[in-house]
Amino acid sequence: MKTPHLLSAAALLCSALAAFSTQAQPDYDQVVRGRYIAVLGDCTACHTLDPDKPFAGGVKLQTPFGTLAGANITPDRETGIGDWSYDDFRRAMNEGLGQHGERLYGAMPYTAYTKMKEKDIQDLWAYMQTLQPYHNPVETNLLPFPFNMRNTLIFWNWINFGKGEYQLDRAKSEQWNRGAYLVQSLGHCGTCHTPKNLLGGDKNGEFLHGSEVEDWYAPNITANQHIGLGKWTQDDIVTYLRTGVNRYAIASGPMADAVRHSTQRWRDEDLQAVAVYLKDNISSDEKKPQPLDASDDRMKQGALVYEAKCSACHAPGGRGERNIFPQLADNPLVNQPNVTSLLHVVLAGSRGVDTDVRPTAPAMPSFAGKLSDEQIAAVLTYVRNSWGNAAEPVQADEVKKMKEDLQ
């Protein structure tokens, strides 16, 4: 027969084990949630250079002011964030401050992450603690003087940064608010798709109206009918984010990385929420221009080039081949005010993103050595003013400059 004090000890042990068990499961769930938060935030894009050393940093980020590099965010105590506290991490995420109070550059999108819910930051932190630590020193600040002086960011933040968690719009649905939260915060879509001021900060009055990024143009993704997503259905948006392909576009350049590392792994309900929000996002009042007349000499030359070099894949009339070669007819991406991406693809060629559901990606050959600057300008002008499209003509000087930039 057991004595009373042994029974009491056994009871205490059982109680302690039960308490440990109830605490262990939420901890595990928190890590799982945190891993998904890291996917939503596309942390891999800036912090994983070597796939064998995830989150060990080193990715070079080209900005208009010079080069930055993604930091090592593994739990290594010397070269990562292994000696950070949660409060250190939270300040970095929503205030743009490093462990010792140093100011972070806007390439780390704390201007968007400041909108994150506290719970999401906590879950992400829990996941970060489980990562394999890698000793990988990274010099993150490669900017030239005076941009390498972090104190200048006091002024930058005063102009460009508004701290604060995302606030629900009570007039909108729960699904709409989830989409707004993902676009404005974790997805940090505005970091690429919002025009920048002279200091590199977002022009918030033109949120998602398009911006140039590393020799690519992140297009207008408002609900604008002519140059935005107004003609895309919600299914078009979901399909593009899930597979990297839809009838209008194939993800390439920086967006290919976003699809490969992030959006293809989003839950369907989150993709649907983003689609609902983007389709409801107020479009600009920009009027559709009149297309060039077919009798224009540039249109005539462009038509001949298109027939000889483009129609085999994109079809006569710009119809394209569904999910292989995007349609060019009535395509808002073709009508963008900035032709950087069109020039990039035509001059350098491109390969679409490979995803789990579409592992074989279509490709576009380079025409830099096959067509003259004038021919490339003419064919793009023709495409941008045919089959329901209407946009400014492309100049040969623009083609020449892009060639030089790509070299």
Residue pairs with C-beta under 8 A, 6 or more apart in sequence:
2 10
27 126
30 122
30 123
30 126
30 127
31 123
31 126
31 127
31 130
33 123
33 127
34 123
34 124
34 125
34 126
34 127
34 128
35 127
36 267
37 120
37 123
37 124
37 127
37 186
38 44
38 124
38 127
38 128
39 261
39 262
39 265
39 266
40 182
40 186
40 187
40 262
40 266
40 270
41 113
41 124
41 186
41 187
41 188
41 262
42 187
42 188
42 258
42 261
42 262
43 55
43 73
44 54
44 55
44 261
44 262
45 59
45 257
45 258
45 261
45 262
46 59
46 61
46 70
46 107
46 108
47 55
47 56
47 57
47 59
47 70
47 71
47 72
47 73
48 54
48 55
48 56
48 57
48 59
48 70
49 56
49 57
49 58
49 59
49 70
50 56
50 58
53 74
53 134
53 136
54 74
54 131
54 132
55 72
55 73
55 74
55 128
55 131
55 134
56 72
56 74
56 80
56 134
56 136
56 138
57 69
57 70
57 71
57 72
57 73
57 80
57 136
57 138
57 140
58 69
58 70
58 72
58 136
58 138
59 69
59 70
60 67
60 68
60 69
60 142
61 67
61 68
61 69
61 70
61 107
62 214
63 105
63 107
63 143
63 200
64 196
64 200
65 143
65 144
65 147
65 200
66 142
66 143
66 144
66 147
66 148
67 142
67 143
68 105
68 107
68 140
68 141
68 142
68 143
69 138
69 139
69 140
69 142
70 138
70 140
71 80
71 81
71 108
71 138
71 140
72 79
72 80
72 81
72 134
72 136
72 137
72 138
73 80
73 81
73 128
73 131
74 80
74 81
74 82
74 131
74 132
74 133
74 134
74 136
75 81
75 82
75 128
75 129
75 131
75 133
76 82
76 133
76 134
76 135
76 136
77 83
77 133
78 135
78 137
79 134
79 135
79 136
79 137
79 138
80 133
80 134
80 136
81 88
81 89
81 99
81 128
82 133
83 99
84 99
86 122
86 125
88 98
88 99
89 121
89 125
89 128
90 118
90 121
90 125
91 97
92 98
92 99
92 104
92 108
92 110
93 110
93 113
93 114
93 116
93 121
93 124
94 110
94 113
94 114
94 115
94 116
94 121
94 163
94 165
95 110
95 114
95 163
96 103
96 104
96 106
96 108
96 110
96 111
96 114
96 153
96 157
96 161
97 103
97 104
98 104
102 150
103 150
103 151
103 153
103 154
103 157
104 110
104 153
105 141
105 143
105 153
106 156
106 160
106 200
106 201
109 188
109 191
110 161
111 160
111 161
111 162
111 191
111 201
111 202
112 184
112 185
112 186
112 187
112 188
112 190
112 191
113 185
113 186
113 188
114 161
114 162
114 163
114 164
114 165
114 185
115 164
115 165
115 166
115 181
115 184
115 185
116 165
116 166
116 185
116 186
117 165
117 166
117 181
118 165
120 186
141 148
141 150
142 148
146 152
156 199
156 200
156 201
159 197
159 199
159 201
160 197
160 199
160 200
160 201
160 202
161 201
166 180
166 181
166 184
166 185
168 177
169 176
169 177
169 180
172 180
172 280
173 276
175 272
175 273
175 276
176 273
176 276
176 277
176 280
178 269
178 270
178 273
178 277
179 270
179 272
179 273
179 274
179 275
179 276
179 277
179 278
180 277
182 270
182 273
182 274
182 277
183 189
183 190
183 208
183 274
183 277
183 278
184 190
187 262
187 274
189 208
189 221
190 202
190 207
190 208
191 202
192 211
192 213
192 218
192 254
193 208
193 209
193 210
193 211
193 218
193 219
193 220
193 221
194 202
194 203
194 204
194 206
194 207
194 208
194 209
194 211
195 202
195 203
195 206
195 209
195 210
195 211
196 202
196 203
196 211
197 203
203 209
206 284
207 222
208 220
208 221
208 222
208 278
208 281
209 220
209 222
209 284
210 217
210 218
210 219
210 220
210 221
210 227
210 336
210 337
210 338
211 217
211 218
212 218
212 338
212 340
213 253
213 254
214 253
214 254
215 340
215 344
215 402
215 405
215 406
216 253
216 254
216 255
216 340
216 341
216 344
217 336
217 338
217 339
217 340
217 341
218 254
218 255
219 227
219 228
219 332
219 333
219 336
219 341
220 227
220 228
220 229
220 284
220 332
220 336
221 228
221 229
221 278
221 281
222 228
222 229
222 278
222 281
222 282
222 283
222 284
223 229
223 230
223 278
223 279
223 280
223 281
223 282
223 283
224 230
224 283
224 284
224 286
224 332
225 231
225 283
225 288
225 332
226 286
226 288
226 332
226 335
226 390
227 286
227 332
227 335
227 336
227 337
228 283
228 284
228 332
229 236
229 237
229 278
229 279
229 332
230 283
230 332
231 248
231 330
231 332
232 240
232 246
232 248
232 279
232 332
234 272
234 275
234 276
234 279
235 275
236 246
236 247
236 248
237 246
237 271
237 274
237 275
237 278
237 279
238 268
238 271
238 272
238 275
239 245
239 246
240 246
240 248
240 249
240 251
240 259
241 259
241 263
241 264
241 266
241 271
241 274
242 263
242 264
242 266
242 271
242 355
242 357
243 259
243 264
243 355
243 357
243 358
244 250
244 251
244 256
244 259
244 260
244 264
244 352
244 353
244 354
244 355
244 358
244 361
245 251
245 323
245 326
245 352
245 358
245 362
246 323
246 326
247 320
247 322
247 323
247 326
247 327
248 326
248 327
248 331
248 332
248 333
249 326
249 333
250 326
250 350
250 352
250 353
250 361
250 362
251 258
251 259
251 352
251 353
252 341
252 345
252 350
252 351
252 352
252 353
253 341
253 344
253 350
255 353
256 352
256 353
257 353
259 353
259 355
260 353
260 354
260 355
263 271
264 355
264 356
264 357
288 390
289 390
289 391
289 392
290 390
291 385
291 386
291 389
291 390
291 391
292 298
292 299
292 381
292 385
292 393
293 299
294 300
294 303
294 386
298 377
298 378
298 381
298 382
298 393
299 378
299 381
299 382
299 385
299 386
301 374
301 375
301 378
301 379
301 382
302 378
302 379
302 380
302 381
302 382
302 383
303 382
303 386
305 371
305 375
305 378
305 379
305 382
306 379
306 382
306 383
307 316
309 367
309 370
309 371
309 379
310 379
310 383
313 320
313 321
313 325
314 320
314 321
314 325
314 326
314 327
314 328
315 321
315 325
317 329
317 387
318 327
318 328
318 329
318 331
318 383
318 386
318 387
319 327
319 329
320 326
320 327
320 328
320 329
323 358
324 362
325 362
326 333
328 334
328 383
328 387
328 389
329 386
329 387
329 388
329 389
330 387
330 388
330 389
331 389
333 341
334 342
334 383
334 384
334 389
334 391
335 384
335 389
335 390
335 391
336 342
336 391
337 391
337 392
339 380
339 384
339 394
339 398
340 402
342 380
342 384
342 394
343 376
343 380
343 394
343 398
343 399
343 402
344 350
344 402
344 406
345 364
346 364
346 366
346 367
346 368
346 376
346 379
346 380
347 366
347 367
347 368
347 376
347 399
347 402
347 403
347 406
348 366
348 368
348 406
349 363
349 364
349 365
349 366
349 367
350 363
350 364
351 361
351 362
351 363
351 364
352 361
352 362
352 363
353 361
354 360
354 361
367 376
368 403
368 406
371 379
373 396
373 397
373 399
373 400
373 403
374 396
376 394
376 396
376 399
377 393
377 394
377 395
377 396
377 398
377 399
378 394
380 394
381 393
381 394
383 389
384 390
384 391
384 392
384 393
384 394
385 391
385 393
